[in-house]
Amino acid sequence: MHKGFGLARLDIYQRFETFATMARKTLLEYSRYPVAFAALFAQIFLIILLFVLTTVAFAGPPGDPKTQEKISSFAGAMAYGFVVNIILSFTLWEIGFSIREEQVRGTIESLYLSPANKFSNLVSRIFAVLSITLLMCIGGLALVSAVAGGLPVNHVGLGLLSLLLTTSGFLGLGFIFAGITIKLKETAQLLVNGLQFFFMIFSAMFFPFSALRSVSPAIVTYVSGALPVSYCVDLFRSSLLGSAEPELATWWVEWVIVILFGVLSPVVGYWIYHRIERRARTEGSLGEY
C-alpha cells in the first residue's frame, strides 16, 4: 500500500487507462455539440477558400502555364502551412485553455487531487482532438487541390516525420500555456488568441517567407529566425513542395532545430507546468476562477 495514494495503482497500466478515459471524455464532449463542431469545420474551410480564391484571382491571366504554376506553388505553401497552424491552434486550446474550462466547471480540484496521472490527463486532451484535426487537414488539402488544380506533393515520408516532431514540440507549448492558464485564468483567452496571430504572421503559415522578407528582411532575420515554429513550418512545407533548399536555413540546420524542438519542448514544457500547478495546489488557488 502506498503512503499517499493507498490502494491506488501507480503503474504504467494506470497511465494508459487514464489516457484512454480522458480521451474518451473529450470525444464525448465534442459529440454533445454537433452544431458547434460543424460550424468549426465550415469556418476553417471558408478561411481556406478566402486565401485560395484570392490567389487565383490575382495570379495572372487564365490559361497561362506560368499562372497555373504560380497558383499551385502559392496554394501549396498556404495549404501546408495551414496544417501546421491548425495543429498549433488545437494544441493551445485543448491542452491549455481546457484547464480553464475545468476550473469553471469546478472539477479541476477533484481531478488533480486524485491519483490519476497528470501527464496522461494533459496529453489525452490533444490526442482525441488530433483525430478530428486529421479529418480537417485532409478535407482542407482536398479543397485546396480541387480549387487550385492540384498541389505539389514530394518527399511525403520526410514531411510526415517533420510534422510528427512539430506536433511533439507543440505539446510543450500547450503544457506551458496550461500552466499560464492556471495563473491568469480568463485572461489567458486573450493570450492564446494573440499567440495564434503572432505565429500565423511571423512564422509565415499562410504565405512564403519570401513575402515576409519583401516587407522587411529584418523581420525574417530577427523575429522569424528566432522562432522554432518557423523552422517547423519551413521544413514541413519545403519537404512537400520539393524545394531545392528551405527558405530560412539549410536542410541539416532545420532538421537539427526541429528535432531538438520536438524532443526538448515537451520535457521543458511539462516541467514548467508541473511547477506552476504544484504552487497553485500549495496556495489553494488551483480551483479559483
For each residue, the residues with C-beta under 8 A, 3 or more apart:
1: 6 7
2: 5 6 7 8 10
3:
4:
5: 2 8 10 115
6: 1 2
7: 1 2
8: 2 5 14 115
9: 13 14 115
10: 2 5 14 115
11: 14 15
12: 15 16
13: 9 16 17
14: 8 9 10 11 17 18 115 116 117
15: 11 12 18 19 117 119 120
16: 12 13 19 20 120
17: 13 14 20 21
18: 14 15 21 22 116 117 120 121 124
19: 15 16 22 23 117 120 121 123 124 127
20: 16 17 23 24 124
21: 17 18 24 25 124
22: 18 19 25 26 120 121 124 125 128
23: 19 20 26 27 124 125 127 128
24: 20 21 27 28 128
25: 21 22 28 29
26: 22 23 29 30 94 124 125 128 129
27: 23 24 30 31 128 131
28: 24 25 31 32
29: 25 26 32 33
30: 26 27 33 37 128 129 132
31: 27 28 34
32: 28 29
33: 29 30 36 37
34: 31 37 38
35: 38 39
36: 33 39 40
37: 30 33 34 40 41 132
38: 34 35 41 42
39: 35 36 42 43
40: 36 37 43 44
41: 37 38 44 45 136 139
42: 38 39 45 46
43: 39 40 46 47
44: 40 41 47 48 86 136 140
45: 41 42 48 49 139 140 143
46: 42 43 49 50
47: 43 44 50 51
48: 44 45 51 52 78 79 82 140 143 144
49: 45 46 52 53 143 147
50: 46 47 53 54
51: 47 48 54 55 78 206
52: 48 49 55 56 75 78 143 144 147 148
53: 49 50 56 57 147
54: 50 51 57 58
55: 51 52 58 59 71 74 75 78 148
56: 52 53 59 71 147 148
57: 53 54
58: 54 55
59: 55 56 67 70 71 74
60: 64 66 67 70
61: 64 67
62: 67
63: 67
64: 60 61 67 68
65: 68 69
66: 60 69 70
67: 59 60 61 62 63 64 70 71
68: 64 65 71 72 149
69: 65 66 72 73
70: 59 60 66 67 73 74
71: 55 56 59 67 68 74 75 148 149
72: 68 69 75 76 148 149 150 151 152
73: 69 70 76 77 152 241
74: 55 59 70 71 77 78 207 208
75: 52 55 71 72 78 79 144 145 147 148 151
76: 72 73 79 80 148 151 152 237 240 241
77: 73 74 80 81 207 208 237 241
78: 48 51 52 55 74 75 81 82 144 206 207
79: 48 75 76 82 83 140 141 144 145 151
80: 76 77 83 84 159 236 237 240 241
81: 77 78 84 85 204 205 206 207 233 237
82: 48 78 79 85 86 137 140 144 205 206
83: 79 80 86 87 137 140 141 163 236
84: 80 81 87 88 163 166 205 229 232 233 236 237
85: 81 82 88 89 196 199 200 205 206
86: 44 82 83 89 90 133 136 137 140
87: 83 84 90 91 130 133 163 166 167 170
88: 84 85 91 92 170 173 196 199 229
89: 85 86 92 93 196
90: 86 87 93 94 126 129 130 133
91: 87 88 94 95 96 126 167 170 171 173 174
92: 88 89 95 96 97 170 173 174 177 192 195 196
93: 89 90 96 97 98 192
94: 26 90 91 97 98 125 126 129 174
95: 91 92 98 99 122 123 125 126 171 174 175 177 178
96: 91 92 93 99 100 174 177 178 180 181 188 192
97: 92 93 94 100 101 177 181 188 189 192
98: 93 94 95 101 102 125 178
99: 95 96 102 103 108 178 181 182
100: 96 97 103 104 181 185 186 188 189 289
101: 97 98 104 105
102: 98 99 105 107 108 111
103: 99 100 106 108 182 185 286 287 288 289
104: 100 101 289
105: 101 102 108
106: 103 109 287
107: 102 110 111
108: 99 102 103 105 111 112 286 287
109: 106 112 113 286 287
110: 107 113 114
111: 102 107 108 114 116 121
112: 108 109 118 277 281 286
113: 109 110 281
114: 110 111
115: 5 8 9 10 14
116: 14 18 111 120 121
117: 14 15 18 19 120 121
118: 112 121 122 274 277
119: 15 122 123 270
120: 15 16 18 19 22 116 117 123 124
121: 18 19 22 111 116 117 118 124 125
122: 95 118 119 125 126 174 175 178 270 273
123: 19 95 119 120 126 127 171
124: 18 19 20 21 22 23 26 120 121 127 128
125: 22 23 26 94 95 98 121 122 128 129
126: 90 91 94 95 122 123 129 130 171 174
127: 19 23 123 124 130 131
128: 22 23 24 26 27 30 124 125 131 132
129: 26 30 90 94 125 126 132 133
130: 87 90 126 127 133 134 167
131: 27 127 128 134 135
132: 30 37 128 129 135 136
133: 86 87 90 129 130 136 137
134: 130 131 137 138
135: 131 132 138 139
136: 41 44 86 132 133 139 140
137: 82 83 86 133 134 140 141
138: 134 135 141 142
139: 41 45 135 136 142 143
140: 44 45 48 79 82 83 86 136 137 143 144
141: 79 83 137 138 144 145 151
142: 138 139 145 146
143: 45 48 49 52 139 140 146 147
144: 48 52 75 78 79 82 140 141 147 148 151
145: 75 79 141 142 148 149 150 151
146: 142 143
147: 49 52 53 56 75 143 144
148: 52 55 56 71 72 75 76 144 145 151
149: 68 71 72 145
150: 72 145
151: 72 75 76 79 141 144 145 148
152: 72 73 76 240 241 242
153: 156 240
154: 239 240 241 242
155: 158 159 239 240 242
156: 153 159 160 240
157: 160 161
158: 155 161 162 239
159: 80 155 156 162 163 236 239 240
160: 156 157 163 164
161: 157 158 164 165
162: 158 159 165 166 232 235 236 239 255 258
163: 83 84 87 159 160 166 167 236
164: 160 161 167 168 262
165: 161 162 168 169 232 258 259 261 262 263
166: 84 87 162 163 169 170 232 236 258 261 262
167: 87 91 130 163 164 170 171 262
168: 164 165 171 172 262 263 265 266
169: 165 166 172 173 228 229 232 258 261 262 265 266
170: 87 88 91 92 166 167 173 174 265
171: 91 95 123 126 167 168 174 175 265 266 269
172: 168 169 175 176 264 265 266 267 268 269 270
173: 88 91 92 169 170 176 177 265 269
174: 91 92 94 95 96 122 126 170 171 177 178 269
175: 95 122 171 172 178 179 266 269 270 272 273
176: 172 173 179 180 269 272 273
177: 92 95 96 97 173 174 180 181 188 191 192 195
178: 95 96 98 99 122 174 175 181 182 273
179: 175 176 182 183 272 273 274 275 276 277
180: 96 176 177 183 184 188 191 276
181: 96 97 99 100 177 178 184 185 188
182: 99 103 178 179 185 276 277 280 285 286
183: 179 180 276 280
184: 180 181 187 188 191
185: 100 103 181 182 188 288 289
186: 100 189 289
187: 184 190 191
188: 96 97 100 177 180 181 184 185 191 192
189: 97 100 186 192 193
190: 187 193 194
191: 177 180 184 187 188 194 195
192: 92 93 96 97 177 188 189 195 196
193: 189 190 196 197
194: 190 191 197 198
195: 92 177 191 192 198 199
196: 85 88 89 92 192 193 199 200
197: 193 194 200 201
198: 194 195 201 202
199: 85 88 195 196 202 203 205 227 229
200: 85 196 197 203 205 206
201: 197 198 204 212
202: 198 199 212 219 223 224 227 230
203: 199 200 224 227 229 230 232 233
204: 81 201 207 208 209 211 212 224 230 233 234
205: 81 82 84 85 199 200 233
206: 51 78 81 82 85 200
207: 74 77 78 81 204 211 212
208: 74 77 204 211 212 247
209: 204 212 213 220 224 230 234 247 248
210: 213 214 247
211: 204 207 208 214 215
212: 201 202 204 207 208 209 215 216 219 220 224
213: 209 210 216 217 219 220
214: 210 211
215: 211 212 219
216: 212 213 219 220
217: 213 220 221
218: 221 222 223
219: 202 212 213 215 216 222 223 224
220: 209 212 213 216 217 223 224 225 248
221: 217 218 224 225
222: 218 219 225 226
223: 202 218 219 220 226 227
224: 202 203 204 209 212 219 220 221 227 230 248
225: 220 221 222 230 248
226: 222 223
227: 199 202 203 223 224 230 231
228: 169 231 232 257 258 260 261 265
229: 84 88 169 199 203 232 233
230: 202 203 204 209 224 225 227 233 234 248
231: 227 228 234 235 246 248 249 254 257 258 261
232: 84 162 165 166 169 203 228 229 235 236 258 261
233: 81 84 203 204 205 229 230 236 237
234: 204 209 230 231 237 238 246 247 248 249 254
235: 162 231 232 238 239 246 254 255 258
236: 80 83 84 159 162 163 166 232 233 239 240
237: 76 77 80 81 84 233 234 240 241
238: 234 235 241 243 245 246 247 254
239: 154 155 158 159 162 235 236 242 243
240: 76 80 152 153 154 155 156 159 236 237
241: 73 76 77 80 152 154 237 238
242: 152 154 155 239
243: 238 239 246 247
244:
245: 238 250 251
246: 231 234 235 238 243 249 250 251 254
247: 208 209 210 234 238 243
248: 209 220 224 225 230 231 234 254
249: 231 234 246 253 254 257
250: 245 246 253 254
251: 245 246 254 255
252: 255 256
253: 249 250 256 257
254: 231 234 235 238 246 248 249 250 251 257 258
255: 162 235 251 252 258 259
256: 252 253 259 260
257: 228 231 249 253 254 260 261
258: 162 165 166 169 228 231 232 235 254 255 261 262
259: 165 255 256 262 263
260: 228 256 257 263 264
261: 165 166 169 228 231 232 257 258 264 265
262: 164 165 166 167 168 169 258 259 265 266
263: 165 168 259 260 266 267
264: 172 260 261 267 268
265: 168 169 170 171 172 173 228 261 262 268 269
266: 168 169 171 172 175 262 263 269 270
267: 172 263 264 270 271
268: 172 264 265 271 272
269: 171 172 173 174 175 176 265 266 272 273
270: 119 122 172 175 266 267 273 274
271: 267 268 274 275
272: 175 176 179 268 269 275 276
273: 122 175 176 178 179 269 270 276 277
274: 118 179 270 271 277 278
275: 179 271 272 278 279
276: 179 180 182 183 272 273 279 280
277: 112 118 179 182 273 274 280 281 286
278: 274 275 281 282
279: 275 276 282 283
280: 182 183 276 277 283 285 286
281: 112 113 277 278 284 286
282: 278 279
283: 279 280
284: 281
285: 182 280 288
286: 103 108 109 112 182 277 280 281
287: 103 106 108 109
288: 103 185 285
289: 100 103 104 185 186
